[in-house]
Amino acid sequence: MTAHTPRAVYRYGTWTLAPDREPDAEPVTYAMQCAVCEDRSDALEDPADAQAWTFRHAGRHPSHHTYREVITRPWRAWMA
């Protein structure tokens, strides 16, 4: 008996990739992450709300000075 392996079918053509701006697209979200302890804010639609998290976090952890912004932007791919 031979084992069956999964197979994939690829469609060749010219693909386009762009940010998803359809009415049902997920929202762009922003989060801030502490680069010291890796703790992070919730993913929020307003970047200012996410950035405000850093001040609360820094207030609780005065030695945590470095942060990174994490942006989640939905994209769509389609064949032209």
Distance bins in CASP14 RR format, pairs under 12 A and 6 or more apart:
PFRMAT RR
TARGET T0000
AUTHOR 0000-0000-0000
RMODE 2
METHOD distances of the structure
MODEL  1
10 79 0 0 0 0 0 1 0 0 0 0 0
11 77 0 0 0 0 0 1 0 0 0 0 0
11 78 0 0 0 0 0 1 0 0 0 0 0
11 79 1 0 0 1 0 0 0 0 0 0 0
12 79 0 0 0 0 1 0 0 0 0 0 0
13 77 0 0 0 0 0 1 0 0 0 0 0
13 78 0 0 0 0 0 1 0 0 0 0 0
13 79 1 0 1 0 0 0 0 0 0 0 0
13 80 1 0 0 1 0 0 0 0 0 0 0
14 77 0 0 0 0 0 1 0 0 0 0 0
14 78 0 0 0 0 1 0 0 0 0 0 0
14 79 1 0 0 1 0 0 0 0 0 0 0
14 80 1 0 1 0 0 0 0 0 0 0 0
15 75 0 0 0 0 0 1 0 0 0 0 0
15 76 0 0 0 0 0 1 0 0 0 0 0
15 77 1 0 1 0 0 0 0 0 0 0 0
15 78 1 0 0 1 0 0 0 0 0 0 0
15 79 1 0 1 0 0 0 0 0 0 0 0
15 80 1 0 0 1 0 0 0 0 0 0 0
16 75 0 0 0 0 0 1 0 0 0 0 0
16 76 0 0 0 0 1 0 0 0 0 0 0
16 77 1 0 0 1 0 0 0 0 0 0 0
16 78 1 0 1 0 0 0 0 0 0 0 0
16 79 1 0 0 1 0 0 0 0 0 0 0
16 80 1 0 1 0 0 0 0 0 0 0 0
17 73 0 0 0 0 0 1 0 0 0 0 0
17 74 0 0 0 0 0 1 0 0 0 0 0
17 75 1 0 0 1 0 0 0 0 0 0 0
17 76 1 0 0 1 0 0 0 0 0 0 0
17 77 1 0 1 0 0 0 0 0 0 0 0
17 78 0 0 0 0 1 0 0 0 0 0 0
17 79 0 0 0 0 0 1 0 0 0 0 0
17 80 0 0 0 0 0 1 0 0 0 0 0
18 25 0 0 0 0 0 1 0 0 0 0 0
18 73 0 0 0 0 0 1 0 0 0 0 0
18 74 0 0 0 0 0 1 0 0 0 0 0
18 75 1 0 0 1 0 0 0 0 0 0 0
18 76 1 0 0 1 0 0 0 0 0 0 0
18 77 0 0 0 0 1 0 0 0 0 0 0
18 78 0 0 0 0 1 0 0 0 0 0 0
18 80 0 0 0 0 0 1 0 0 0 0 0
19 25 0 0 0 0 1 0 0 0 0 0 0
19 26 0 0 0 0 0 1 0 0 0 0 0
19 27 0 0 0 0 0 1 0 0 0 0 0
19 28 0 0 0 0 1 0 0 0 0 0 0
19 71 0 0 0 0 0 1 0 0 0 0 0
19 72 0 0 0 0 0 1 0 0 0 0 0
19 73 1 0 1 0 0 0 0 0 0 0 0
19 74 1 0 0 1 0 0 0 0 0 0 0
19 75 1 0 1 0 0 0 0 0 0 0 0
19 76 1 0 0 1 0 0 0 0 0 0 0
19 77 0 0 0 0 0 1 0 0 0 0 0
20 26 1 0 0 1 0 0 0 0 0 0 0
20 27 0 0 0 0 0 1 0 0 0 0 0
20 28 0 0 0 0 1 0 0 0 0 0 0
20 72 0 0 0 0 0 1 0 0 0 0 0
20 73 0 0 0 0 1 0 0 0 0 0 0
20 74 1 0 1 0 0 0 0 0 0 0 0
20 75 1 0 1 0 0 0 0 0 0 0 0
20 76 1 0 1 0 0 0 0 0 0 0 0
20 77 0 0 0 0 1 0 0 0 0 0 0
20 78 0 0 0 0 0 1 0 0 0 0 0
21 27 0 0 0 0 0 1 0 0 0 0 0
21 28 0 0 0 0 0 1 0 0 0 0 0
21 73 0 0 0 0 0 1 0 0 0 0 0
21 74 0 0 0 0 1 0 0 0 0 0 0
21 75 0 0 0 0 0 1 0 0 0 0 0
21 76 0 0 0 0 1 0 0 0 0 0 0
22 74 0 0 0 0 1 0 0 0 0 0 0
22 75 0 0 0 0 0 1 0 0 0 0 0
22 76 1 0 0 1 0 0 0 0 0 0 0
22 78 0 0 0 0 0 1 0 0 0 0 0
24 74 0 0 0 0 0 1 0 0 0 0 0
24 76 0 0 0 0 0 1 0 0 0 0 0
25 72 0 0 0 0 0 1 0 0 0 0 0
25 73 0 0 0 0 1 0 0 0 0 0 0
25 74 1 0 1 0 0 0 0 0 0 0 0
25 75 0 0 0 0 1 0 0 0 0 0 0
25 76 1 0 0 1 0 0 0 0 0 0 0
26 43 0 0 0 0 0 1 0 0 0 0 0
26 45 0 0 0 0 0 1 0 0 0 0 0
26 72 1 0 0 1 0 0 0 0 0 0 0
26 73 0 0 0 0 1 0 0 0 0 0 0
26 74 1 0 1 0 0 0 0 0 0 0 0
26 75 0 0 0 0 0 1 0 0 0 0 0
26 76 0 0 0 0 0 1 0 0 0 0 0
27 43 0 0 0 0 1 0 0 0 0 0 0
27 44 0 0 0 0 1 0 0 0 0 0 0
27 45 1 0 1 0 0 0 0 0 0 0 0
27 46 0 0 0 0 0 1 0 0 0 0 0
27 47 0 0 0 0 0 1 0 0 0 0 0
27 71 0 0 0 0 0 1 0 0 0 0 0
27 72 0 0 0 0 1 0 0 0 0 0 0
27 73 0 0 0 0 1 0 0 0 0 0 0
27 74 1 0 0 1 0 0 0 0 0 0 0
28 43 0 0 0 0 1 0 0 0 0 0 0
28 44 0 0 0 0 0 1 0 0 0 0 0
28 45 1 0 0 1 0 0 0 0 0 0 0
28 46 0 0 0 0 0 1 0 0 0 0 0
28 47 0 0 0 0 1 0 0 0 0 0 0
28 50 0 0 0 0 0 1 0 0 0 0 0
28 69 0 0 0 0 0 1 0 0 0 0 0
28 70 0 0 0 0 0 1 0 0 0 0 0
28 71 1 0 0 1 0 0 0 0 0 0 0
28 72 1 0 0 1 0 0 0 0 0 0 0
28 73 1 0 1 0 0 0 0 0 0 0 0
28 74 1 0 0 1 0 0 0 0 0 0 0
28 75 0 0 0 0 0 1 0 0 0 0 0
29 40 0 0 0 0 0 1 0 0 0 0 0
29 41 0 0 0 0 0 1 0 0 0 0 0
29 42 0 0 0 0 1 0 0 0 0 0 0
29 43 1 1 0 0 0 0 0 0 0 0 0
29 44 1 0 0 1 0 0 0 0 0 0 0
29 45 1 0 1 0 0 0 0 0 0 0 0
29 46 0 0 0 0 1 0 0 0 0 0 0
29 47 0 0 0 0 1 0 0 0 0 0 0
29 49 0 0 0 0 0 1 0 0 0 0 0
29 50 0 0 0 0 1 0 0 0 0 0 0
29 69 0 0 0 0 0 1 0 0 0 0 0
29 70 0 0 0 0 1 0 0 0 0 0 0
29 71 1 0 0 1 0 0 0 0 0 0 0
29 72 1 0 1 0 0 0 0 0 0 0 0
29 73 0 0 0 0 1 0 0 0 0 0 0
29 74 0 0 0 0 1 0 0 0 0 0 0
30 40 0 0 0 0 0 1 0 0 0 0 0
30 41 0 0 0 0 1 0 0 0 0 0 0
30 42 0 0 0 0 1 0 0 0 0 0 0
30 43 1 0 0 1 0 0 0 0 0 0 0
30 44 1 0 1 0 0 0 0 0 0 0 0
30 45 1 0 0 1 0 0 0 0 0 0 0
30 46 1 0 0 1 0 0 0 0 0 0 0
30 47 1 0 1 0 0 0 0 0 0 0 0
30 48 0 0 0 0 1 0 0 0 0 0 0
30 49 1 0 0 1 0 0 0 0 0 0 0
30 50 1 0 1 0 0 0 0 0 0 0 0
30 51 1 0 0 1 0 0 0 0 0 0 0
30 52 0 0 0 0 0 1 0 0 0 0 0
30 53 0 0 0 0 1 0 0 0 0 0 0
30 54 0 0 0 0 0 1 0 0 0 0 0
30 67 0 0 0 0 0 1 0 0 0 0 0
30 68 0 0 0 0 0 1 0 0 0 0 0
30 69 1 0 0 1 0 0 0 0 0 0 0
30 70 1 0 0 1 0 0 0 0 0 0 0
30 71 1 0 1 0 0 0 0 0 0 0 0
30 72 1 0 0 1 0 0 0 0 0 0 0
30 73 0 0 0 0 1 0 0 0 0 0 0
31 38 0 0 0 0 0 1 0 0 0 0 0
31 39 0 0 0 0 0 1 0 0 0 0 0
31 40 1 0 1 0 0 0 0 0 0 0 0
31 41 1 0 1 0 0 0 0 0 0 0 0
31 42 1 0 0 1 0 0 0 0 0 0 0
31 43 1 0 1 0 0 0 0 0 0 0 0
31 44 1 0 0 1 0 0 0 0 0 0 0
31 45 0 0 0 0 0 1 0 0 0 0 0
31 46 0 0 0 0 0 1 0 0 0 0 0
31 47 0 0 0 0 1 0 0 0 0 0 0
31 49 0 0 0 0 1 0 0 0 0 0 0
31 50 1 0 1 0 0 0 0 0 0 0 0
31 51 0 0 0 0 1 0 0 0 0 0 0
31 52 0 0 0 0 0 1 0 0 0 0 0
31 53 0 0 0 0 1 0 0 0 0 0 0
31 54 0 0 0 0 0 1 0 0 0 0 0
31 57 0 0 0 0 0 1 0 0 0 0 0
31 67 0 0 0 0 0 1 0 0 0 0 0
31 68 0 0 0 0 1 0 0 0 0 0 0
31 69 1 0 0 1 0 0 0 0 0 0 0
31 70 1 0 1 0 0 0 0 0 0 0 0
31 71 0 0 0 0 1 0 0 0 0 0 0
31 72 1 0 0 1 0 0 0 0 0 0 0
32 38 0 0 0 0 0 1 0 0 0 0 0
32 39 0 0 0 0 1 0 0 0 0 0 0
32 40 1 0 0 1 0 0 0 0 0 0 0
32 41 1 0 1 0 0 0 0 0 0 0 0
32 42 0 0 0 0 1 0 0 0 0 0 0
32 43 0 0 0 0 0 1 0 0 0 0 0
32 44 0 0 0 0 1 0 0 0 0 0 0
32 46 0 0 0 0 0 1 0 0 0 0 0
32 47 0 0 0 0 1 0 0 0 0 0 0
32 48 0 0 0 0 0 1 0 0 0 0 0
32 49 0 0 0 0 1 0 0 0 0 0 0
32 50 1 0 1 0 0 0 0 0 0 0 0
32 51 1 0 1 0 0 0 0 0 0 0 0
32 52 0 0 0 0 1 0 0 0 0 0 0
32 53 1 0 1 0 0 0 0 0 0 0 0
32 54 1 0 1 0 0 0 0 0 0 0 0
32 55 0 0 0 0 1 0 0 0 0 0 0
32 56 0 0 0 0 0 1 0 0 0 0 0
32 57 1 0 0 1 0 0 0 0 0 0 0
32 58 0 0 0 0 0 1 0 0 0 0 0
32 64 0 0 0 0 0 1 0 0 0 0 0
32 66 0 0 0 0 0 1 0 0 0 0 0
32 67 1 0 1 0 0 0 0 0 0 0 0
32 68 1 0 0 1 0 0 0 0 0 0 0
32 69 1 0 1 0 0 0 0 0 0 0 0
32 70 1 0 0 1 0 0 0 0 0 0 0
32 71 0 0 0 0 0 1 0 0 0 0 0
33 39 1 0 0 1 0 0 0 0 0 0 0
33 40 1 1 0 0 0 0 0 0 0 0 0
33 41 1 0 0 1 0 0 0 0 0 0 0
33 42 0 0 0 0 0 1 0 0 0 0 0
33 43 0 0 0 0 0 1 0 0 0 0 0
33 50 0 0 0 0 1 0 0 0 0 0 0
33 51 0 0 0 0 0 1 0 0 0 0 0
33 53 0 0 0 0 1 0 0 0 0 0 0
33 54 0 0 0 0 1 0 0 0 0 0 0
33 57 0 0 0 0 1 0 0 0 0 0 0
33 64 0 0 0 0 0 1 0 0 0 0 0
33 66 0 0 0 0 1 0 0 0 0 0 0
33 67 1 0 0 1 0 0 0 0 0 0 0
33 68 1 0 1 0 0 0 0 0 0 0 0
33 69 1 0 0 1 0 0 0 0 0 0 0
33 70 1 0 1 0 0 0 0 0 0 0 0
33 71 0 0 0 0 0 1 0 0 0 0 0
34 40 1 0 0 1 0 0 0 0 0 0 0
34 41 0 0 0 0 1 0 0 0 0 0 0
34 53 0 0 0 0 1 0 0 0 0 0 0
34 54 1 0 0 1 0 0 0 0 0 0 0
34 55 0 0 0 0 0 1 0 0 0 0 0
34 56 0 0 0 0 0 1 0 0 0 0 0
34 57 1 0 1 0 0 0 0 0 0 0 0
34 58 0 0 0 0 1 0 0 0 0 0 0
34 59 0 0 0 0 0 1 0 0 0 0 0
34 60 0 0 0 0 0 1 0 0 0 0 0
34 61 1 0 0 1 0 0 0 0 0 0 0
34 63 0 0 0 0 0 1 0 0 0 0 0
34 64 1 0 1 0 0 0 0 0 0 0 0
34 65 0 0 0 0 1 0 0 0 0 0 0
34 66 1 0 0 1 0 0 0 0 0 0 0
34 67 1 0 1 0 0 0 0 0 0 0 0
34 68 0 0 0 0 1 0 0 0 0 0 0
34 69 0 0 0 0 0 1 0 0 0 0 0
34 70 0 0 0 0 0 1 0 0 0 0 0
35 54 0 0 0 0 0 1 0 0 0 0 0
35 57 0 0 0 0 0 1 0 0 0 0 0
35 58 0 0 0 0 0 1 0 0 0 0 0
35 61 0 0 0 0 0 1 0 0 0 0 0
35 63 0 0 0 0 0 1 0 0 0 0 0
35 64 0 0 0 0 1 0 0 0 0 0 0
35 65 0 0 0 0 1 0 0 0 0 0 0
35 66 1 0 1 0 0 0 0 0 0 0 0
35 67 1 0 0 1 0 0 0 0 0 0 0
35 68 1 0 1 0 0 0 0 0 0 0 0
35 69 0 0 0 0 0 1 0 0 0 0 0
35 70 0 0 0 0 0 1 0 0 0 0 0
36 54 0 0 0 0 0 1 0 0 0 0 0
36 57 0 0 0 0 1 0 0 0 0 0 0
36 58 0 0 0 0 1 0 0 0 0 0 0
36 60 0 0 0 0 0 1 0 0 0 0 0
36 61 1 0 0 1 0 0 0 0 0 0 0
36 62 0 0 0 0 0 1 0 0 0 0 0
36 63 1 0 0 1 0 0 0 0 0 0 0
36 64 1 0 1 0 0 0 0 0 0 0 0
36 65 1 0 0 1 0 0 0 0 0 0 0
36 66 1 0 0 1 0 0 0 0 0 0 0
36 67 0 0 0 0 1 0 0 0 0 0 0
36 68 0 0 0 0 0 1 0 0 0 0 0
37 57 0 0 0 0 1 0 0 0 0 0 0
37 58 0 0 0 0 0 1 0 0 0 0 0
37 60 0 0 0 0 0 1 0 0 0 0 0
37 61 1 0 0 1 0 0 0 0 0 0 0
37 63 0 0 0 0 1 0 0 0 0 0 0
37 64 1 0 0 1 0 0 0 0 0 0 0
37 65 0 0 0 0 0 1 0 0 0 0 0
37 66 0 0 0 0 0 1 0 0 0 0 0
37 67 0 0 0 0 0 1 0 0 0 0 0
38 57 0 0 0 0 0 1 0 0 0 0 0
38 61 0 0 0 0 0 1 0 0 0 0 0
38 64 0 0 0 0 0 1 0 0 0 0 0
38 66 0 0 0 0 0 1 0 0 0 0 0
38 67 0 0 0 0 0 1 0 0 0 0 0
38 68 0 0 0 0 1 0 0 0 0 0 0
38 70 0 0 0 0 0 1 0 0 0 0 0
39 53 0 0 0 0 1 0 0 0 0 0 0
39 54 0 0 0 0 0 1 0 0 0 0 0
39 56 0 0 0 0 0 1 0 0 0 0 0
39 57 1 0 0 1 0 0 0 0 0 0 0
39 58 0 0 0 0 0 1 0 0 0 0 0
39 60 0 0 0 0 1 0 0 0 0 0 0
39 61 0 0 0 0 1 0 0 0 0 0 0
39 64 0 0 0 0 1 0 0 0 0 0 0
39 67 0 0 0 0 1 0 0 0 0 0 0
39 68 0 0 0 0 0 1 0 0 0 0 0
40 50 0 0 0 0 1 0 0 0 0 0 0
40 53 0 0 0 0 1 0 0 0 0 0 0
40 54 0 0 0 0 0 1 0 0 0 0 0
40 57 0 0 0 0 1 0 0 0 0 0 0
40 64 0 0 0 0 0 1 0 0 0 0 0
40 67 0 0 0 0 1 0 0 0 0 0 0
40 68 0 0 0 0 1 0 0 0 0 0 0
40 69 0 0 0 0 0 1 0 0 0 0 0
40 70 1 0 0 1 0 0 0 0 0 0 0
40 72 0 0 0 0 0 1 0 0 0 0 0
41 47 0 0 0 0 0 1 0 0 0 0 0
41 48 0 0 0 0 0 1 0 0 0 0 0
41 49 0 0 0 0 1 0 0 0 0 0 0
41 50 1 0 1 0 0 0 0 0 0 0 0
41 51 0 0 0 0 1 0 0 0 0 0 0
41 52 0 0 0 0 1 0 0 0 0 0 0
41 53 1 1 0 0 0 0 0 0 0 0 0
41 54 1 0 0 1 0 0 0 0 0 0 0
41 55 0 0 0 0 0 1 0 0 0 0 0
41 56 0 0 0 0 1 0 0 0 0 0 0
41 57 1 0 0 1 0 0 0 0 0 0 0
41 67 0 0 0 0 1 0 0 0 0 0 0
41 68 0 0 0 0 0 1 0 0 0 0 0
41 69 0 0 0 0 1 0 0 0 0 0 0
41 70 0 0 0 0 1 0 0 0 0 0 0
42 49 0 0 0 0 1 0 0 0 0 0 0
42 50 1 0 0 1 0 0 0 0 0 0 0
42 52 0 0 0 0 0 1 0 0 0 0 0
42 53 1 0 0 1 0 0 0 0 0 0 0
42 70 0 0 0 0 0 1 0 0 0 0 0
42 72 0 0 0 0 0 1 0 0 0 0 0
43 49 0 0 0 0 0 1 0 0 0 0 0
43 50 1 0 0 1 0 0 0 0 0 0 0
43 53 0 0 0 0 0 1 0 0 0 0 0
43 69 0 0 0 0 0 1 0 0 0 0 0
43 70 1 0 0 1 0 0 0 0 0 0 0
43 71 0 0 0 0 1 0 0 0 0 0 0
43 72 1 0 0 1 0 0 0 0 0 0 0
43 73 0 0 0 0 0 1 0 0 0 0 0
44 50 1 0 1 0 0 0 0 0 0 0 0
44 51 0 0 0 0 1 0 0 0 0 0 0
44 52 0 0 0 0 1 0 0 0 0 0 0
44 53 0 0 0 0 1 0 0 0 0 0 0
44 69 0 0 0 0 0 1 0 0 0 0 0
44 70 0 0 0 0 0 1 0 0 0 0 0
44 71 0 0 0 0 0 1 0 0 0 0 0
44 72 0 0 0 0 0 1 0 0 0 0 0
45 71 0 0 0 0 0 1 0 0 0 0 0
45 72 0 0 0 0 0 1 0 0 0 0 0
45 73 0 0 0 0 0 1 0 0 0 0 0
46 52 0 0 0 0 1 0 0 0 0 0 0
46 53 0 0 0 0 0 1 0 0 0 0 0
47 53 0 0 0 0 0 1 0 0 0 0 0
47 54 0 0 0 0 0 1 0 0 0 0 0
47 69 1 0 0 1 0 0 0 0 0 0 0
47 70 0 0 0 0 0 1 0 0 0 0 0
47 71 0 0 0 0 1 0 0 0 0 0 0
47 72 0 0 0 0 0 1 0 0 0 0 0
48 54 0 0 0 0 0 1 0 0 0 0 0
48 55 0 0 0 0 0 1 0 0 0 0 0
48 69 0 0 0 0 0 1 0 0 0 0 0
49 55 0 0 0 0 0 1 0 0 0 0 0
49 56 0 0 0 0 0 1 0 0 0 0 0
50 56 0 0 0 0 0 1 0 0 0 0 0
50 57 0 0 0 0 0 1 0 0 0 0 0
50 67 0 0 0 0 1 0 0 0 0 0 0
50 68 0 0 0 0 0 1 0 0 0 0 0
50 69 1 0 0 1 0 0 0 0 0 0 0
50 70 0 0 0 0 1 0 0 0 0 0 0
50 71 0 0 0 0 1 0 0 0 0 0 0
50 72 0 0 0 0 0 1 0 0 0 0 0
51 57 0 0 0 0 0 1 0 0 0 0 0
51 58 0 0 0 0 0 1 0 0 0 0 0
51 67 0 0 0 0 1 0 0 0 0 0 0
51 68 0 0 0 0 0 1 0 0 0 0 0
51 69 1 0 0 1 0 0 0 0 0 0 0
51 70 0 0 0 0 0 1 0 0 0 0 0
52 58 0 0 0 0 0 1 0 0 0 0 0
52 59 0 0 0 0 0 1 0 0 0 0 0
52 67 0 0 0 0 0 1 0 0 0 0 0
53 59 0 0 0 0 0 1 0 0 0 0 0
53 60 0 0 0 0 0 1 0 0 0 0 0
53 64 0 0 0 0 0 1 0 0 0 0 0
53 67 0 0 0 0 1 0 0 0 0 0 0
53 69 0 0 0 0 0 1 0 0 0 0 0
53 70 0 0 0 0 0 1 0 0 0 0 0
54 60 0 0 0 0 0 1 0 0 0 0 0
54 61 0 0 0 0 0 1 0 0 0 0 0
54 64 0 0 0 0 1 0 0 0 0 0 0
54 65 0 0 0 0 1 0 0 0 0 0 0
54 66 0 0 0 0 1 0 0 0 0 0 0
54 67 1 0 1 0 0 0 0 0 0 0 0
54 68 0 0 0 0 0 1 0 0 0 0 0
54 69 0 0 0 0 1 0 0 0 0 0 0
55 61 0 0 0 0 0 1 0 0 0 0 0
55 62 0 0 0 0 0 1 0 0 0 0 0
55 64 0 0 0 0 0 1 0 0 0 0 0
55 65 0 0 0 0 0 1 0 0 0 0 0
55 67 0 0 0 0 0 1 0 0 0 0 0
56 64 0 0 0 0 0 1 0 0 0 0 0
56 67 0 0 0 0 0 1 0 0 0 0 0
57 63 0 0 0 0 0 1 0 0 0 0 0
57 64 1 0 0 1 0 0 0 0 0 0 0
57 65 0 0 0 0 0 1 0 0 0 0 0
57 66 0 0 0 0 0 1 0 0 0 0 0
57 67 1 0 0 1 0 0 0 0 0 0 0
58 64 1 0 1 0 0 0 0 0 0 0 0
58 65 1 0 0 1 0 0 0 0 0 0 0
58 66 0 0 0 0 0 1 0 0 0 0 0
58 67 0 0 0 0 1 0 0 0 0 0 0
59 65 0 0 0 0 0 1 0 0 0 0 0
61 67 0 0 0 0 0 1 0 0 0 0 0
END
